[in-house]
Amino acid sequence: MRVSSIDVGSNAIRLVIMEIHENGQWEQIKKFRAPLRLGTDVFEHKSLQPETVAELVEVFKKIAKLNKKNKVQKTIALATSAMRDAKNKKAVVSLIKKTSKIKLDIISGQEEARLIRNAILKSKSNHFHNALLIDIGGGSAELTGLYQEKILFSKSYPLGVVRLLSIKNKNKNVREYCESHLKKIKNGRHHFDVAVGTGGNFDAIARLKLAILKKAPQTHLEKSELLKIQEHWKKLSVEQKLALGLRPDRIDVLDLAMDLILMIINRFEITKIKIPMTGLKEGSIHDLLA
């Protein structure tokens, strides 16, 4: 069976097409990413603007063509924080269905955390007894505490990097905003050996480990290494950052992502991070197969 999984995030729209074999193994057939930042509209204007809606419709038309070309039999399309907050979400979802025949489901922060947790638990990097799962998107951040695969807590916070960029552009104090939400976490009773980071920001930091520190593996990061990457990153010009192979729509939010990651792991006194390079798209496929 060929399955198409679409993640409509606040910073971009991502597609992966997988061939599911009879033995349960997956083979990636196609990947596609559209750098359409829905969060900018929603966090500034509360709704998606007409120009953005038109672009989003075109992205889904392209995805529909990719699905047809690659003989996809099942499509899963999930939208997260920006679409959750958009006042005109129902009209946009209806328009996407009408123009592309793709049904877009808007999921809650809790459901988003559950699907990401599924992806991590099924990944090859699941070699820990207790861990704090951190998923940082464009509109929200999901934190889940695990002990031997049992959930201690799971909550979604409005701490996505596109949302934080909007706050920064209004000359508001981003750190105070983050701390006002993080202080709500009851972390005193929980100790975690490792953090497991998912989302495009963690994936970008993993690539920077290799590019800046010249160290492997990319799937493991020490807090000391993150601090070195951050220090080096802040000294680079935009041109130098682009030369490292990161996308322009990642460069302007990565400072905020690194600051947020450090605030979270400092709060829980965590010094090790694993980056499994998996997330919502893969978690939704696991859910379908289950």
TISEPA-904552 format. One record per residue (C-alpha): residue number from 1; x, y, z. Coordinates in Angstrom, 3 decimals. Layout:
<r><nr>NUM</nr><X>X</X><Y>Y</Y><Z>Z</Z></r>
...
***
This chain:
<r><nr>1</nr><X>0.000</X><Y>0.000</Y><Z>0.000</Z></r>
<r><nr>2</nr><X>1.161</X><Y>3.518</Y><Z>-0.753</Z></r>
<r><nr>3</nr><X>0.332</X><Y>6.121</Y><Z>1.887</Z></r>
<r><nr>4</nr><X>0.644</X><Y>9.891</Y><Z>1.631</Z></r>
<r><nr>5</nr><X>1.079</X><Y>11.795</Y><Z>4.907</Z></r>
<r><nr>6</nr><X>0.733</X><Y>15.587</Y><Z>4.947</Z></r>
<r><nr>7</nr><X>1.700</X><Y>17.843</Y><Z>7.857</Z></r>
<r><nr>8</nr><X>0.216</X><Y>21.347</Y><Z>7.524</Z></r>
<r><nr>9</nr><X>2.309</X><Y>23.187</Y><Z>10.067</Z></r>
<r><nr>10</nr><X>2.670</X><Y>26.842</Y><Z>10.993</Z></r>
<r><nr>11</nr><X>6.008</X><Y>27.227</Y><Z>9.195</Z></r>
<r><nr>12</nr><X>5.624</X><Y>24.904</Y><Z>6.197</Z></r>
<r><nr>13</nr><X>3.606</X><Y>22.133</Y><Z>4.565</Z></r>
<r><nr>14</nr><X>5.379</X><Y>18.783</Y><Z>4.362</Z></r>
<r><nr>15</nr><X>4.485</X><Y>15.646</Y><Z>2.446</Z></r>
<r><nr>16</nr><X>5.953</X><Y>12.167</Y><Z>2.558</Z></r>
<r><nr>17</nr><X>4.790</X><Y>9.229</Y><Z>0.414</Z></r>
<r><nr>18</nr><X>5.605</X><Y>5.793</Y><Z>1.776</Z></r>
<r><nr>19</nr><X>5.382</X><Y>2.307</Y><Z>0.317</Z></r>
<r><nr>20</nr><X>4.177</X><Y>-0.024</Y><Z>3.076</Z></r>
<r><nr>21</nr><X>5.389</X><Y>-3.577</Y><Z>2.486</Z></r>
<r><nr>22</nr><X>3.646</X><Y>-6.736</Y><Z>3.674</Z></r>
<r><nr>23</nr><X>6.273</X><Y>-7.268</Y><Z>6.372</Z></r>
<r><nr>24</nr><X>5.446</X><Y>-3.848</Y><Z>7.852</Z></r>
<r><nr>25</nr><X>8.626</X><Y>-2.165</Y><Z>6.596</Z></r>
<r><nr>26</nr><X>8.442</X><Y>1.273</Y><Z>4.981</Z></r>
<r><nr>27</nr><X>10.140</X><Y>2.636</Y><Z>1.896</Z></r>
<r><nr>28</nr><X>10.112</X><Y>6.354</Y><Z>1.181</Z></r>
<r><nr>29</nr><X>8.924</X><Y>7.098</Y><Z>-2.348</Z></r>
<r><nr>30</nr><X>8.670</X><Y>10.894</Y><Z>-2.364</Z></r>
<r><nr>31</nr><X>9.191</X><Y>13.943</Y><Z>-0.156</Z></r>
<r><nr>32</nr><X>7.899</X><Y>17.457</Y><Z>-0.764</Z></r>
<r><nr>33</nr><X>8.020</X><Y>20.664</Y><Z>1.259</Z></r>
<r><nr>34</nr><X>6.284</X><Y>23.969</Y><Z>0.585</Z></r>
<r><nr>35</nr><X>7.685</X><Y>26.918</Y><Z>2.612</Z></r>
<r><nr>36</nr><X>4.292</X><Y>28.499</Y><Z>3.229</Z></r>
<r><nr>37</nr><X>4.265</X><Y>30.177</Y><Z>6.638</Z></r>
<r><nr>38</nr><X>0.626</X><Y>30.072</Y><Z>7.747</Z></r>
<r><nr>39</nr><X>1.587</X><Y>31.168</Y><Z>11.250</Z></r>
<r><nr>40</nr><X>2.559</X><Y>34.679</Y><Z>10.150</Z></r>
<r><nr>41</nr><X>-1.010</X><Y>35.377</Y><Z>9.030</Z></r>
<r><nr>42</nr><X>-2.762</X><Y>33.727</Y><Z>11.940</Z></r>
<r><nr>43</nr><X>-0.590</X><Y>35.081</Y><Z>14.756</Z></r>
<r><nr>44</nr><X>-0.804</X><Y>38.603</Y><Z>13.291</Z></r>
<r><nr>45</nr><X>-4.350</X><Y>38.763</Y><Z>11.862</Z></r>
<r><nr>46</nr><X>-6.152</X><Y>35.801</Y><Z>13.533</Z></r>
<r><nr>47</nr><X>-7.096</X><Y>34.477</Y><Z>10.068</Z></r>
<r><nr>48</nr><X>-5.412</X><Y>33.239</Y><Z>6.916</Z></r>
<r><nr>49</nr><X>-5.258</X><Y>36.070</Y><Z>4.379</Z></r>
<r><nr>50</nr><X>-6.684</X><Y>35.627</Y><Z>0.836</Z></r>
<r><nr>51</nr><X>-3.241</X><Y>35.492</Y><Z>-0.799</Z></r>
<r><nr>52</nr><X>-2.094</X><Y>32.789</Y><Z>1.624</Z></r>
<r><nr>53</nr><X>-5.281</X><Y>30.774</Y><Z>1.118</Z></r>
<r><nr>54</nr><X>-4.725</X><Y>30.914</Y><Z>-2.650</Z></r>
<r><nr>55</nr><X>-1.145</X><Y>29.661</Y><Z>-2.200</Z></r>
<r><nr>56</nr><X>-2.301</X><Y>26.908</Y><Z>0.151</Z></r>
<r><nr>57</nr><X>-4.876</X><Y>25.723</Y><Z>-2.388</Z></r>
<r><nr>58</nr><X>-2.163</X><Y>25.561</Y><Z>-5.064</Z></r>
<r><nr>59</nr><X>0.079</X><Y>23.536</Y><Z>-2.735</Z></r>
<r><nr>60</nr><X>-2.704</X><Y>21.003</Y><Z>-2.198</Z></r>
<r><nr>61</nr><X>-3.373</X><Y>20.807</Y><Z>-5.931</Z></r>
<r><nr>62</nr><X>0.303</X><Y>19.962</Y><Z>-6.420</Z></r>
<r><nr>63</nr><X>0.149</X><Y>17.361</Y><Z>-3.646</Z></r>
<r><nr>64</nr><X>-2.937</X><Y>15.826</Y><Z>-5.293</Z></r>
<r><nr>65</nr><X>-0.975</X><Y>15.514</Y><Z>-8.557</Z></r>
<r><nr>66</nr><X>1.971</X><Y>13.927</Y><Z>-6.700</Z></r>
<r><nr>67</nr><X>-0.430</X><Y>11.475</Y><Z>-5.054</Z></r>
<r><nr>68</nr><X>-1.891</X><Y>10.515</Y><Z>-8.430</Z></r>
<r><nr>69</nr><X>1.515</X><Y>10.232</Y><Z>-10.113</Z></r>
<r><nr>70</nr><X>2.822</X><Y>7.996</Y><Z>-7.308</Z></r>
<r><nr>71</nr><X>-0.377</X><Y>5.884</Y><Z>-7.173</Z></r>
<r><nr>72</nr><X>-1.190</X><Y>6.745</Y><Z>-3.556</Z></r>
<r><nr>73</nr><X>-4.035</X><Y>4.668</Y><Z>-2.120</Z></r>
<r><nr>74</nr><X>-4.526</X><Y>6.455</Y><Z>1.211</Z></r>
<r><nr>75</nr><X>-3.939</X><Y>10.088</Y><Z>2.168</Z></r>
<r><nr>76</nr><X>-3.644</X><Y>11.460</Y><Z>5.708</Z></r>
<r><nr>77</nr><X>-3.631</X><Y>15.260</Y><Z>5.981</Z></r>
<r><nr>78</nr><X>-3.286</X><Y>16.879</Y><Z>9.403</Z></r>
<r><nr>79</nr><X>-3.124</X><Y>20.558</Y><Z>10.356</Z></r>
<r><nr>80</nr><X>-1.713</X><Y>21.875</Y><Z>13.617</Z></r>
<r><nr>81</nr><X>-1.363</X><Y>25.129</Y><Z>15.564</Z></r>
<r><nr>82</nr><X>-1.858</X><Y>27.854</Y><Z>12.925</Z></r>
<r><nr>83</nr><X>-4.954</X><Y>26.210</Y><Z>11.463</Z></r>
<r><nr>84</nr><X>-6.259</X><Y>25.499</Y><Z>14.970</Z></r>
<r><nr>85</nr><X>-6.155</X><Y>29.226</Y><Z>15.714</Z></r>
<r><nr>86</nr><X>-7.399</X><Y>30.523</Y><Z>12.330</Z></r>
<r><nr>87</nr><X>-10.894</X><Y>32.015</Y><Z>12.515</Z></r>
<r><nr>88</nr><X>-11.578</X><Y>31.057</Y><Z>8.873</Z></r>
<r><nr>89</nr><X>-10.317</X><Y>27.455</Y><Z>9.210</Z></r>
<r><nr>90</nr><X>-13.648</X><Y>25.823</Y><Z>8.279</Z></r>
<r><nr>91</nr><X>-13.879</X><Y>27.759</Y><Z>5.018</Z></r>
<r><nr>92</nr><X>-10.244</X><Y>26.971</Y><Z>4.174</Z></r>
<r><nr>93</nr><X>-10.652</X><Y>23.249</Y><Z>4.891</Z></r>
<r><nr>94</nr><X>-13.793</X><Y>23.197</Y><Z>2.730</Z></r>
<r><nr>95</nr><X>-11.995</X><Y>24.957</Y><Z>-0.142</Z></r>
<r><nr>96</nr><X>-9.069</X><Y>22.518</Y><Z>0.009</Z></r>
<r><nr>97</nr><X>-11.482</X><Y>19.566</Y><Z>-0.155</Z></r>
<r><nr>98</nr><X>-13.328</X><Y>21.125</Y><Z>-3.090</Z></r>
<r><nr>99</nr><X>-10.202</X><Y>21.937</Y><Z>-5.136</Z></r>
<r><nr>100</nr><X>-7.922</X><Y>18.973</Y><Z>-4.362</Z></r>
<r><nr>101</nr><X>-10.299</X><Y>16.265</Y><Z>-3.072</Z></r>
<r><nr>102</nr><X>-8.067</X><Y>15.974</Y><Z>0.006</Z></r>
<r><nr>103</nr><X>-9.734</X><Y>15.960</Y><Z>3.428</Z></r>
<r><nr>104</nr><X>-7.712</X><Y>18.056</Y><Z>5.861</Z></r>
<r><nr>105</nr><X>-8.200</X><Y>17.295</Y><Z>9.565</Z></r>
<r><nr>106</nr><X>-7.294</X><Y>19.897</Y><Z>12.194</Z></r>
<r><nr>107</nr><X>-5.966</X><Y>18.103</Y><Z>15.276</Z></r>
<r><nr>108</nr><X>-5.627</X><Y>19.252</Y><Z>18.878</Z></r>
<r><nr>109</nr><X>-2.294</X><Y>19.806</Y><Z>20.599</Z></r>
<r><nr>110</nr><X>-2.886</X><Y>16.644</Y><Z>22.643</Z></r>
<r><nr>111</nr><X>-3.500</X><Y>14.572</Y><Z>19.515</Z></r>
<r><nr>112</nr><X>-0.414</X><Y>16.090</Y><Z>17.903</Z></r>
<r><nr>113</nr><X>1.651</X><Y>15.066</Y><Z>20.933</Z></r>
<r><nr>114</nr><X>0.192</X><Y>11.536</Y><Z>20.834</Z></r>
<r><nr>115</nr><X>1.072</X><Y>10.994</Y><Z>17.179</Z></r>
<r><nr>116</nr><X>4.598</X><Y>12.341</Y><Z>17.635</Z></r>
<r><nr>117</nr><X>4.999</X><Y>10.081</Y><Z>20.669</Z></r>
<r><nr>118</nr><X>3.936</X><Y>7.109</Y><Z>18.512</Z></r>
<r><nr>119</nr><X>6.585</X><Y>7.974</Y><Z>15.939</Z></r>
<r><nr>120</nr><X>9.309</X><Y>8.202</Y><Z>18.582</Z></r>
<r><nr>121</nr><X>8.348</X><Y>4.970</Y><Z>20.323</Z></r>
<r><nr>122</nr><X>8.417</X><Y>3.144</Y><Z>16.977</Z></r>
<r><nr>123</nr><X>11.746</X><Y>4.670</Y><Z>15.941</Z></r>
<r><nr>124</nr><X>15.108</X><Y>2.947</Y><Z>16.207</Z></r>
<r><nr>125</nr><X>16.311</X><Y>5.604</Y><Z>18.640</Z></r>
<r><nr>126</nr><X>13.969</X><Y>4.423</Y><Z>21.404</Z></r>
<r><nr>127</nr><X>16.682</X><Y>3.260</Y><Z>23.818</Z></r>
<r><nr>128</nr><X>15.736</X><Y>5.105</Y><Z>26.990</Z></r>
<r><nr>129</nr><X>13.866</X><Y>4.312</Y><Z>30.186</Z></r>
<r><nr>130</nr><X>12.637</X><Y>7.811</Y><Z>30.901</Z></r>
<r><nr>131</nr><X>12.640</X><Y>10.830</Y><Z>28.640</Z></r>
<r><nr>132</nr><X>11.145</X><Y>14.256</Y><Z>28.019</Z></r>
<r><nr>133</nr><X>9.761</X><Y>14.459</Y><Z>24.476</Z></r>
<r><nr>134</nr><X>10.031</X><Y>17.960</Y><Z>23.018</Z></r>
<r><nr>135</nr><X>8.411</X><Y>18.835</Y><Z>19.711</Z></r>
<r><nr>136</nr><X>8.897</X><Y>22.440</Y><Z>18.621</Z></r>
<r><nr>137</nr><X>6.816</X><Y>23.557</Y><Z>15.660</Z></r>
<r><nr>138</nr><X>5.925</X><Y>26.920</Y><Z>14.221</Z></r>
<r><nr>139</nr><X>2.880</X><Y>27.552</Y><Z>16.375</Z></r>
<r><nr>140</nr><X>3.178</X><Y>25.283</Y><Z>19.389</Z></r>
<r><nr>141</nr><X>5.540</X><Y>23.135</Y><Z>21.425</Z></r>
<r><nr>142</nr><X>4.430</X><Y>19.764</Y><Z>22.771</Z></r>
<r><nr>143</nr><X>6.090</X><Y>18.395</Y><Z>25.919</Z></r>
<r><nr>144</nr><X>5.530</X><Y>14.813</Y><Z>27.029</Z></r>
<r><nr>145</nr><X>7.126</X><Y>13.084</Y><Z>29.996</Z></r>
<r><nr>146</nr><X>7.646</X><Y>9.335</Y><Z>29.580</Z></r>
<r><nr>147</nr><X>8.717</X><Y>6.652</Y><Z>32.042</Z></r>
<r><nr>148</nr><X>9.083</X><Y>3.169</Y><Z>30.538</Z></r>
<r><nr>149</nr><X>6.722</X><Y>4.234</Y><Z>27.744</Z></r>
<r><nr>150</nr><X>4.073</X><Y>5.347</Y><Z>30.267</Z></r>
<r><nr>151</nr><X>2.919</X><Y>8.945</Y><Z>30.064</Z></r>
<r><nr>152</nr><X>3.629</X><Y>11.073</Y><Z>33.122</Z></r>
<r><nr>153</nr><X>2.249</X><Y>14.234</Y><Z>31.517</Z></r>
<r><nr>154</nr><X>1.588</X><Y>15.598</Y><Z>28.046</Z></r>
<r><nr>155</nr><X>0.712</X><Y>19.180</Y><Z>27.173</Z></r>
<r><nr>156</nr><X>0.790</X><Y>21.609</Y><Z>24.261</Z></r>
<r><nr>157</nr><X>2.091</X><Y>25.158</Y><Z>24.783</Z></r>
<r><nr>158</nr><X>1.827</X><Y>28.220</Y><Z>22.456</Z></r>
<r><nr>159</nr><X>5.613</X><Y>28.315</Y><Z>22.067</Z></r>
<r><nr>160</nr><X>6.151</X><Y>27.639</Y><Z>18.380</Z></r>
<r><nr>161</nr><X>8.980</X><Y>29.585</Y><Z>16.756</Z></r>
<r><nr>162</nr><X>6.844</X><Y>31.474</Y><Z>14.203</Z></r>
<r><nr>163</nr><X>4.601</X><Y>32.596</Y><Z>17.074</Z></r>
<r><nr>164</nr><X>7.705</X><Y>33.659</Y><Z>19.026</Z></r>
<r><nr>165</nr><X>9.004</X><Y>35.544</Y><Z>15.980</Z></r>
<r><nr>166</nr><X>5.707</X><Y>37.441</Y><Z>15.822</Z></r>
<r><nr>167</nr><X>6.096</X><Y>38.368</Y><Z>19.493</Z></r>
<r><nr>168</nr><X>9.696</X><Y>39.465</Y><Z>18.891</Z></r>
<r><nr>169</nr><X>8.662</X><Y>41.617</Y><Z>15.920</Z></r>
<r><nr>170</nr><X>6.225</X><Y>43.436</Y><Z>18.214</Z></r>
<r><nr>171</nr><X>9.212</X><Y>44.328</Y><Z>20.442</Z></r>
<r><nr>172</nr><X>7.885</X><Y>42.202</Y><Z>23.283</Z></r>
<r><nr>173</nr><X>10.128</X><Y>40.169</Y><Z>25.588</Z></r>
<r><nr>174</nr><X>10.226</X><Y>36.633</Y><Z>24.143</Z></r>
<r><nr>175</nr><X>12.063</X><Y>35.122</Y><Z>27.101</Z></r>
<r><nr>176</nr><X>9.491</X><Y>36.446</Y><Z>29.583</Z></r>
<r><nr>177</nr><X>6.697</X><Y>35.090</Y><Z>27.378</Z></r>
<r><nr>178</nr><X>8.314</X><Y>31.636</Y><Z>27.257</Z></r>
<r><nr>179</nr><X>9.028</X><Y>31.574</Y><Z>30.973</Z></r>
<r><nr>180</nr><X>5.414</X><Y>32.548</Y><Z>31.762</Z></r>
<r><nr>181</nr><X>4.303</X><Y>29.297</Y><Z>30.089</Z></r>
<r><nr>182</nr><X>7.176</X><Y>27.063</Y><Z>31.179</Z></r>
<r><nr>183</nr><X>6.687</X><Y>27.944</Y><Z>34.849</Z></r>
<r><nr>184</nr><X>3.334</X><Y>26.141</Y><Z>34.665</Z></r>
<r><nr>185</nr><X>5.143</X><Y>22.817</Y><Z>34.211</Z></r>
<r><nr>186</nr><X>5.217</X><Y>20.797</Y><Z>37.420</Z></r>
<r><nr>187</nr><X>8.714</X><Y>19.389</Y><Z>36.985</Z></r>
<r><nr>188</nr><X>9.752</X><Y>18.905</Y><Z>40.590</Z></r>
<r><nr>189</nr><X>8.693</X><Y>15.252</Y><Z>40.784</Z></r>
<r><nr>190</nr><X>10.195</X><Y>14.171</Y><Z>37.474</Z></r>
<r><nr>191</nr><X>13.779</X><Y>13.419</Y><Z>36.518</Z></r>
<r><nr>192</nr><X>14.598</X><Y>12.566</Y><Z>32.905</Z></r>
<r><nr>193</nr><X>17.783</X><Y>10.981</Y><Z>31.596</Z></r>
<r><nr>194</nr><X>17.395</X><Y>12.461</Y><Z>28.125</Z></r>
<r><nr>195</nr><X>15.319</X><Y>14.792</Y><Z>25.977</Z></r>
<r><nr>196</nr><X>14.061</X><Y>13.556</Y><Z>22.614</Z></r>
<r><nr>197</nr><X>13.682</X><Y>16.412</Y><Z>20.146</Z></r>
<r><nr>198</nr><X>11.460</X><Y>16.385</Y><Z>17.061</Z></r>
<r><nr>199</nr><X>10.484</X><Y>18.923</Y><Z>14.436</Z></r>
<r><nr>200</nr><X>12.364</X><Y>20.872</Y><Z>11.782</Z></r>
<r><nr>201</nr><X>14.286</X><Y>22.976</Y><Z>14.297</Z></r>
<r><nr>202</nr><X>15.889</X><Y>19.958</Y><Z>15.953</Z></r>
<r><nr>203</nr><X>16.636</X><Y>18.436</Y><Z>12.546</Z></r>
<r><nr>204</nr><X>18.357</X><Y>21.695</Y><Z>11.516</Z></r>
<r><nr>205</nr><X>20.431</X><Y>21.758</Y><Z>14.718</Z></r>
<r><nr>206</nr><X>21.467</X><Y>18.156</Y><Z>14.040</Z></r>
<r><nr>207</nr><X>22.788</X><Y>19.216</Y><Z>10.633</Z></r>
<r><nr>208</nr><X>24.617</X><Y>22.152</Y><Z>12.222</Z></r>
<r><nr>209</nr><X>26.391</X><Y>19.779</Y><Z>14.606</Z></r>
<r><nr>210</nr><X>28.035</X><Y>18.147</Y><Z>11.605</Z></r>
<r><nr>211</nr><X>28.598</X><Y>21.400</Y><Z>9.686</Z></r>
<r><nr>212</nr><X>29.912</X><Y>23.542</Y><Z>12.569</Z></r>
<r><nr>213</nr><X>31.375</X><Y>21.102</Y><Z>15.088</Z></r>
<r><nr>214</nr><X>32.403</X><Y>18.465</Y><Z>12.516</Z></r>
<r><nr>215</nr><X>31.121</X><Y>15.807</Y><Z>14.892</Z></r>
<r><nr>216</nr><X>28.851</X><Y>12.804</Y><Z>14.570</Z></r>
<r><nr>217</nr><X>26.408</X><Y>11.268</Y><Z>15.225</Z></r>
<r><nr>218</nr><X>23.781</X><Y>13.843</Y><Z>14.348</Z></r>
<r><nr>219</nr><X>21.165</X><Y>11.919</Y><Z>16.299</Z></r>
<r><nr>220</nr><X>22.832</X><Y>12.686</Y><Z>19.653</Z></r>
<r><nr>221</nr><X>23.513</X><Y>16.133</Y><Z>21.077</Z></r>
<r><nr>222</nr><X>25.059</X><Y>17.198</Y><Z>24.368</Z></r>
<r><nr>223</nr><X>23.973</X><Y>20.448</Y><Z>25.995</Z></r>
<r><nr>224</nr><X>27.587</X><Y>21.651</Y><Z>25.787</Z></r>
<r><nr>225</nr><X>27.529</X><Y>21.011</Y><Z>22.020</Z></r>
<r><nr>226</nr><X>24.286</X><Y>22.948</Y><Z>21.628</Z></r>
<r><nr>227</nr><X>25.820</X><Y>25.908</Y><Z>23.456</Z></r>
<r><nr>228</nr><X>28.852</X><Y>25.835</Y><Z>21.120</Z></r>
<r><nr>229</nr><X>26.594</X><Y>25.658</Y><Z>18.050</Z></r>
<r><nr>230</nr><X>24.520</X><Y>28.574</Y><Z>19.354</Z></r>
<r><nr>231</nr><X>27.615</X><Y>30.686</Y><Z>20.070</Z></r>
<r><nr>232</nr><X>29.011</X><Y>30.055</Y><Z>16.578</Z></r>
<r><nr>233</nr><X>25.614</X><Y>30.541</Y><Z>14.880</Z></r>
<r><nr>234</nr><X>25.115</X><Y>34.009</Y><Z>16.375</Z></r>
<r><nr>235</nr><X>28.392</X><Y>35.205</Y><Z>14.840</Z></r>
<r><nr>236</nr><X>27.466</X><Y>34.199</Y><Z>11.266</Z></r>
<r><nr>237</nr><X>26.010</X><Y>36.487</Y><Z>8.613</Z></r>
<r><nr>238</nr><X>22.845</X><Y>35.500</Y><Z>6.758</Z></r>
<r><nr>239</nr><X>24.965</X><Y>34.523</Y><Z>3.746</Z></r>
<r><nr>240</nr><X>27.175</X><Y>32.296</Y><Z>5.900</Z></r>
<r><nr>241</nr><X>24.108</X><Y>30.654</Y><Z>7.451</Z></r>
<r><nr>242</nr><X>22.634</X><Y>29.941</Y><Z>4.021</Z></r>
<r><nr>243</nr><X>25.951</X><Y>28.425</Y><Z>2.953</Z></r>
<r><nr>244</nr><X>25.463</X><Y>25.775</Y><Z>5.663</Z></r>
<r><nr>245</nr><X>22.545</X><Y>24.406</Y><Z>3.662</Z></r>
<r><nr>246</nr><X>19.635</X><Y>25.597</Y><Z>5.810</Z></r>
<r><nr>247</nr><X>16.474</X><Y>27.043</Y><Z>4.286</Z></r>
<r><nr>248</nr><X>15.779</X><Y>30.799</Y><Z>4.601</Z></r>
<r><nr>249</nr><X>12.561</X><Y>30.106</Y><Z>6.538</Z></r>
<r><nr>250</nr><X>14.552</X><Y>28.161</Y><Z>9.118</Z></r>
<r><nr>251</nr><X>17.343</X><Y>30.692</Y><Z>9.543</Z></r>
<r><nr>252</nr><X>15.164</X><Y>33.486</Y><Z>10.942</Z></r>
<r><nr>253</nr><X>13.669</X><Y>31.302</Y><Z>13.702</Z></r>
<r><nr>254</nr><X>16.567</X><Y>29.038</Y><Z>14.705</Z></r>
<r><nr>255</nr><X>17.917</X><Y>31.488</Y><Z>17.313</Z></r>
<r><nr>256</nr><X>14.524</X><Y>31.417</Y><Z>19.013</Z></r>
<r><nr>257</nr><X>14.387</X><Y>27.626</Y><Z>18.816</Z></r>
<r><nr>258</nr><X>17.803</X><Y>27.198</Y><Z>20.436</Z></r>
<r><nr>259</nr><X>16.909</X><Y>29.621</Y><Z>23.236</Z></r>
<r><nr>260</nr><X>13.663</X><Y>27.748</Y><Z>23.894</Z></r>
<r><nr>261</nr><X>15.333</X><Y>24.327</Y><Z>23.889</Z></r>
<r><nr>262</nr><X>17.894</X><Y>25.518</Y><Z>26.414</Z></r>
<r><nr>263</nr><X>15.181</X><Y>26.997</Y><Z>28.654</Z></r>
<r><nr>264</nr><X>13.325</X><Y>23.671</Y><Z>28.647</Z></r>
<r><nr>265</nr><X>16.285</X><Y>21.376</Y><Z>29.269</Z></r>
<r><nr>266</nr><X>17.659</X><Y>23.710</Y><Z>31.949</Z></r>
<r><nr>267</nr><X>14.312</X><Y>23.595</Y><Z>33.718</Z></r>
<r><nr>268</nr><X>14.469</X><Y>19.785</Y><Z>33.814</Z></r>
<r><nr>269</nr><X>18.262</X><Y>19.643</Y><Z>34.341</Z></r>
<r><nr>270</nr><X>18.744</X><Y>17.562</Y><Z>31.179</Z></r>
<r><nr>271</nr><X>22.128</X><Y>17.500</Y><Z>29.434</Z></r>
<r><nr>272</nr><X>21.552</X><Y>14.948</Y><Z>26.648</Z></r>
<r><nr>273</nr><X>19.277</X><Y>15.252</Y><Z>23.610</Z></r>
<r><nr>274</nr><X>18.392</X><Y>12.575</Y><Z>21.062</Z></r>
<r><nr>275</nr><X>17.130</X><Y>13.627</Y><Z>17.632</Z></r>
<r><nr>276</nr><X>15.380</X><Y>10.688</Y><Z>15.908</Z></r>
<r><nr>277</nr><X>14.498</X><Y>12.609</Y><Z>12.702</Z></r>
<r><nr>278</nr><X>10.868</X><Y>11.518</Y><Z>12.874</Z></r>
<r><nr>279</nr><X>7.609</X><Y>13.205</Y><Z>13.782</Z></r>
<r><nr>280</nr><X>3.961</X><Y>13.858</Y><Z>13.012</Z></r>
<r><nr>281</nr><X>3.940</X><Y>12.526</Y><Z>9.430</Z></r>
<r><nr>282</nr><X>5.427</X><Y>9.202</Y><Z>10.484</Z></r>
<r><nr>283</nr><X>3.302</X><Y>9.015</Y><Z>13.625</Z></r>
<r><nr>284</nr><X>0.105</X><Y>9.370</Y><Z>11.579</Z></r>
<r><nr>285</nr><X>1.156</X><Y>6.446</Y><Z>9.368</Z></r>
<r><nr>286</nr><X>1.865</X><Y>4.280</Y><Z>12.432</Z></r>
<r><nr>287</nr><X>-1.607</X><Y>5.215</Y><Z>13.661</Z></r>
<r><nr>288</nr><X>-3.182</X><Y>4.202</Y><Z>10.357</Z></r>
<r><nr>289</nr><X>-1.406</X><Y>0.833</Y><Z>10.334</Z></r>
<r><nr>290</nr><X>-2.394</X><Y>0.166</Y><Z>13.940</Z></r>
***
